[in-house]
Amino acid sequence: MLTTAPGGGYQPFSRTSAAAPFVTGTAALLWSTAPDLSAARIRAALCLPGTARRSIVPPLLNASASLRALGRAA
């Protein structure tokens, strides 16, 4: 993804530095639907252990599937 660069213009932004805000924001969204849930339950919904993987690359973040995993409307 591209991000703004010092002095103007854009530069590539990737890896965990780019992923962290999206995952954190999704965790906050999930927790806002049920603040009584534990951090472990939120993490489990984010990781979706039932998602099949064919490589060491983790699955894409899917906020709607995570909400459904918590039993919330998506």
N, CA and C of each residue as an Amber inpcrd file, in Angstrom:
protein
   222
   0.8430000  -1.1490000   0.0000000   0.0000000   0.0000000   0.0000000
   0.8990000   1.2250000   0.0000000   0.3550000   2.3290000  -0.4020000
   1.1130000   3.5770000  -0.4180000   0.7430000   4.4480000   0.7690000
   1.6980000   5.1960000   1.2510000   1.4850000   6.1440000   2.3280000
   2.1710000   7.4530000   1.9630000   1.7710000   8.5090000   2.6050000
   2.4130000   9.7950000   2.3140000   3.8560000   9.7710000   2.8120000
   4.7040000  10.4960000   2.0910000   6.1280000  10.5330000   2.4110000
   6.5230000  11.9300000   2.8760000   7.5690000  12.0170000   3.6950000
   8.0570000  13.3360000   4.0900000   8.4400000  14.1580000   2.8640000
   8.0820000  15.3980000   2.8460000   8.3990000  16.2580000   1.7100000
   7.4100000  16.1510000   0.5600000   6.3590000  15.3740000   0.7200000
   5.3470000  15.2220000  -0.3310000   5.5180000  13.9230000  -1.0830000
   4.5310000  13.5570000  -1.8100000   4.5590000  12.3230000  -2.5840000
   4.1540000  11.1230000  -1.7450000   4.4290000   9.9500000  -2.2980000
   4.0330000   8.6960000  -1.6670000   5.1930000   7.7210000  -1.6900000
   5.1510000   6.7590000  -0.7710000   6.1430000   5.7040000  -0.7570000
   5.4720000   4.4080000  -0.3130000   6.0450000   3.2580000  -0.6920000
   5.4520000   1.9780000  -0.2920000   5.5010000   1.7930000   1.2230000
   4.4880000   1.1440000   1.7400000   4.3640000   0.8640000   3.1660000
   3.8600000  -0.5610000   3.2660000   4.6430000  -1.4640000   3.8570000
   4.2330000  -2.8640000   3.8640000   4.7200000  -3.5730000   5.1240000
   4.5090000  -4.8530000   5.1540000   4.8980000  -5.7540000   6.2340000
   4.0690000  -5.5240000   7.4950000   4.6310000  -5.8890000   8.6350000
   3.8630000  -5.8080000   9.8810000   3.5080000  -4.3790000  10.2500000
   4.3360000  -3.4280000   9.8480000   4.0220000  -2.0300000  10.1570000
   2.7350000  -1.5930000   9.4820000   2.4500000  -2.1370000   8.3230000
   1.2180000  -1.8010000   7.6220000   0.0440000  -2.6260000   8.1540000
   0.2950000  -3.8590000   8.5540000  -0.7780000  -4.7380000   9.0020000
  -1.2670000  -4.3970000  10.4090000  -0.3740000  -3.9750000  11.2660000
  -0.7170000  -3.7500000  12.6780000  -1.9110000  -2.8210000  12.8860000
  -1.9940000  -1.6710000  12.1880000  -3.1560000  -0.8050000  12.4220000
  -4.4830000  -1.4430000  11.9950000  -4.4510000  -2.2600000  10.9590000
  -5.6790000  -2.9080000  10.4960000  -6.1320000  -3.9780000  11.4810000
  -5.1900000  -4.7760000  11.9680000  -5.5400000  -5.8250000  12.9230000
  -5.9920000  -5.2100000  14.2430000  -5.2840000  -4.1910000  14.7080000
  -5.6600000  -3.5220000  15.9520000  -7.0380000  -2.8820000  15.8390000
  -7.3000000  -2.2340000  14.7260000  -8.6090000  -1.6170000  14.5070000
  -9.7200000  -2.6430000  14.4620000  -9.4570000  -3.7830000  13.8330000
 -10.4560000  -4.8420000  13.7680000 -10.7010000  -5.4290000  15.1550000
  -9.6370000  -5.6030000  15.9380000  -9.8030000  -6.0930000  17.3130000
 -10.6550000  -5.1220000  18.1240000 -10.4220000  -3.8300000  17.9580000
 -11.2240000  -2.8280000  18.6620000 -12.6820000  -2.8820000  18.2240000
 -12.9080000  -3.0600000  16.9310000 -14.2760000  -3.1970000  16.4240000
 -14.9620000  -4.4000000  17.0600000 -14.2770000  -5.5420000  17.0740000
 -14.8590000  -6.7480000  17.6560000 -15.1620000  -6.5470000  19.1330000
 -14.2120000  -5.9800000  19.8440000 -14.3960000  -5.7780000  21.2810000
 -15.5200000  -4.7890000  21.5620000 -15.7140000  -3.8120000  20.6680000
 -16.7840000  -2.8370000  20.8810000 -18.1700000  -3.4750000  20.7780000
 -18.2630000  -4.6100000  20.0800000 -19.5560000  -5.2840000  19.9700000
 -19.8840000  -6.0800000  21.2200000 -18.8450000  -6.4190000  22.0030000
 -19.0590000  -7.1960000  23.2280000 -17.8960000  -6.9590000  24.1780000
 -17.9120000  -5.8540000  24.9080000 -16.7920000  -5.5150000  25.7880000
 -16.5550000  -6.5230000  26.9110000 -17.5030000  -7.4150000  27.1460000
 -17.3460000  -8.4200000  28.1940000 -16.4860000  -9.6070000  27.7680000
 -16.1630000  -9.7090000  26.4810000 -15.3580000 -10.8360000  26.0060000
 -13.9030000 -10.6920000  26.4250000 -13.2410000 -11.8220000  26.5880000
 -11.8260000 -11.8080000  26.9650000 -10.9600000 -11.5160000  25.7340000
  -9.7410000 -11.0930000  26.0030000  -8.7890000 -10.8590000  24.9150000
  -8.5370000 -12.1530000  24.1450000  -8.5210000 -13.2810000  24.8490000
  -8.3040000 -14.5710000  24.1900000  -9.4300000 -14.8800000  23.2020000
 -10.6510000 -14.5390000  23.5570000 -11.8020000 -14.7890000  22.6690000
 -11.7310000 -13.8980000  21.4300000 -11.3290000 -12.6510000  21.6140000
 -11.1810000 -11.7390000  20.4800000 -10.0820000 -12.2520000  19.5520000
  -8.9610000 -12.6700000  20.1370000  -7.8570000 -13.1910000  19.3330000
  -8.2920000 -14.4270000  18.5450000  -9.0420000 -15.3150000  19.1890000
  -9.5250000 -16.5150000  18.5100000 -10.4120000 -16.1520000  17.3260000
 -11.2500000 -15.1420000  17.4920000 -12.1200000 -14.7160000  16.3930000
 -11.3070000 -14.1030000  15.2590000 -10.2310000 -13.4000000  15.5880000
  -9.3640000 -12.8150000  14.5560000  -8.6080000 -13.8880000  13.7860000
  -8.1720000 -14.9200000  14.4990000  -7.3420000 -15.9590000  13.8710000
  -8.1510000 -17.0070000  13.1190000  -9.4140000 -17.1400000  13.4300000
 -10.3100000 -18.0900000  12.7630000  -9.6330000 -19.4320000  12.4800000
  -9.4630000 -20.2700000  13.5110000  -8.7450000 -21.5260000  13.3380000
  -9.3600000 -22.4630000  12.3060000 -10.6070000 -22.2840000  11.9610000
 -11.2340000 -23.1400000  10.9610000 -10.8830000 -22.7760000   9.5290000
 -10.1070000 -21.7140000   9.3420000  -9.7370000 -21.2840000   7.9980000
  -8.6270000 -22.1720000   7.4580000  -8.8930000 -22.8320000   6.3400000
  -7.8960000 -23.7110000   5.7260000  -6.7510000 -22.8950000   5.1450000
  -5.5320000 -23.4000000   5.3680000  -4.3530000 -22.7430000   4.8050000
  -3.5220000 -23.7720000   4.0840000  -2.9370000 -23.3730000   2.9790000
  -2.1070000 -24.2810000   2.2020000  -0.6410000 -23.8760000   2.2100000
  -0.3060000 -22.8750000   2.9880000   1.0720000 -22.4110000   3.0650000
   1.3210000 -21.8100000   4.4350000   2.5360000 -21.3140000   4.6370000
   2.8510000 -20.6820000   5.9150000   2.3370000 -19.2560000   5.9820000
   1.8240000 -18.7360000   4.8710000   1.2800000 -17.3790000   4.8380000
  -0.0400000 -17.3740000   5.5910000  -0.2060000 -16.4870000   6.5640000
  -1.4630000 -16.4600000   7.3070000  -2.6320000 -16.0250000   6.4170000
  -3.8540000 -16.3950000   6.8080000  -5.0150000 -15.9820000   6.0080000
  -5.2140000 -14.4710000   6.0880000  -5.9360000 -13.9470000   5.1280000
  -6.2440000 -12.5220000   5.1270000  -7.1820000 -12.1790000   6.2790000
  -7.0580000 -10.9820000   6.7740000  -7.9460000 -10.5030000   7.8320000
  -9.3510000 -10.3710000   7.2640000 -10.3250000 -10.9080000   7.9740000
 -11.7070000 -10.8600000   7.5170000 -12.5840000 -10.4490000   8.7010000
 -12.8470000  -9.1550000   8.8130000 -13.6100000  -8.6290000   9.9460000
 -15.0230000  -9.1890000   9.9830000 -15.6640000  -9.3580000   8.8380000
 -17.0300000  -9.8900000   8.8140000 -17.0620000 -11.3220000   9.3370000
 -16.1110000 -12.1390000   8.9290000 -16.0520000 -13.5340000   9.4030000
 -15.7530000 -13.5530000  10.9020000 -14.9120000 -12.6450000  11.3680000
 -14.6030000 -12.5860000  12.7890000 -15.8320000 -12.1840000  13.6110000
 -16.6120000 -11.2420000  13.0950000 -17.8650000 -10.8720000  13.7760000
 -18.8210000 -12.0470000  13.8280000 -18.9160000 -12.7910000  12.7160000
 -19.7880000 -13.9650000  12.6940000 -19.2920000 -15.0170000  13.6870000
 -17.9740000 -15.1770000  13.8090000 -17.4100000 -16.1380000  14.7500000
 -17.7830000 -15.8050000  16.1920000 -17.9840000 -14.5360000  16.4610000
 -18.3970000 -14.1030000  17.7980000 -19.9110000 -14.1500000  17.9750000
 -20.6120000 -14.5240000  16.9150000 -22.0650000 -14.5710000  16.9940000
 -22.7150000 -13.2170000  16.8430000 -22.0110000 -12.2980000  16.2200000
 -22.5190000 -10.9410000  15.9930000 -22.8930000 -10.7810000  14.5170000
 -23.7830000  -9.8670000  14.2350000 -24.1730000  -9.5920000  12.8480000
 -22.9830000  -9.0190000  12.0960000 -22.8640000  -9.4140000  10.8580000
 -21.7580000  -8.8940000  10.0380000 -22.2840000  -8.1750000   8.8270000
